[in-house]
Amino acid sequence: MTDSAPRVLVVGCGGIGGIVAAHLCEQGTDTTALTTNPTIAAAIREHGFRVRSENGPGTVRGRVLGELTKDTEPFDFVLLATQPPQVEEAARGVLPFLAPNGAIVCFQNGLCEERIARVAGPDRVLGAIVAWGASMVEPGVYDRTSAGGFVVGRLDGQPDPRLDRLSLLLEPVGPVATSANLAGARWSKLAINCAISSLGTIGGERLGVLMYHRHVRRFALEIMTEVVLVARAAGVRLEKVSGTLDLDWIALTEAERHAETGTPSLFAKHALLLAVGARYRRLRSSMLAAIERGRPPAIEFLNGEIIERGRTLGIPTPINAAVREQVLAIAARKAVPGKPLLRALFDRTRFLTGGTEPASVRNPDDPPLAS
């Protein structure tokens, strides 16, 4: 990589990829977007990237391709913004077009840096944790559903001058922080996504609607607790999300899991999840959007990842296993997402961990802050 202006390839023009590409194009960065969806490509070519958000770039013209050819010049940064099930195939496809000192950057949820490192080599992979939400409401039209920025770094925690250049590229999209513990930040975000994205898929609603219900918050706490236990067994030092959300604290203790009545600590954890639901109230599960478009959900990269690593480490993960099974049933058109389905799954999983539930948790109509 030279000191000249970087050439950037954005792979995937869904919610995240489309908004990132629009901001880069607005800034005059040499940007190419790549999508295998001809409808999306045609819409962008005709109308540009159309971003509907208060502080967004509006409509921005940009270059979009359906495939790369032998005449394509190398890119300094390849920003992978596909869904996780397509990430390894995408990385293999763009690797020949990566500049010798360039980097592939993973935007996906989950632990995709490890997968891409096996494709491209660890020195050619950087991570960018996305701390904001977006959706594509129609081909080429994007809605940023929450504010936020990025956390960037290498999985080995080593300094890398490319991180400074990547940060400068992404700053127009949102504030960028560099972490020497990307793995810890990834696992913390994974805990949240295992709850929010998966429960959003099953419940079929935006986050704000779901988090109003106490049983959904309790379900989320149970899911995240299993993730935290697996992370601890793997020797991962968890990082706070956005500098405030402490997954080590939010994980349920054994006493909280078995409490017959609400406790002050449970009350505080429910209150925190209510605040998260309010802040990201418009967030809609990308897995649900993938299923609606006939694509496989990323469940194996989220809850499935926890199940497999838990099995290896001897950590039971029955709640995540039940969630995974339900999402796969929705993808197979054997179940219809909605709040009744989510409630029924919650009721079926209540005693999988050997714990009990306060009576108030069983009543979905109780005031939302009772634990």
Order of alpha helices (4+ residues) and beta strands (2+ residues): beta-alpha-beta-alpha-beta-beta-beta-beta-alpha-beta-alpha-beta-beta-beta-beta-alpha-beta-alpha-alpha-alpha-alpha-alpha-alpha-alpha-alpha-alpha-alpha
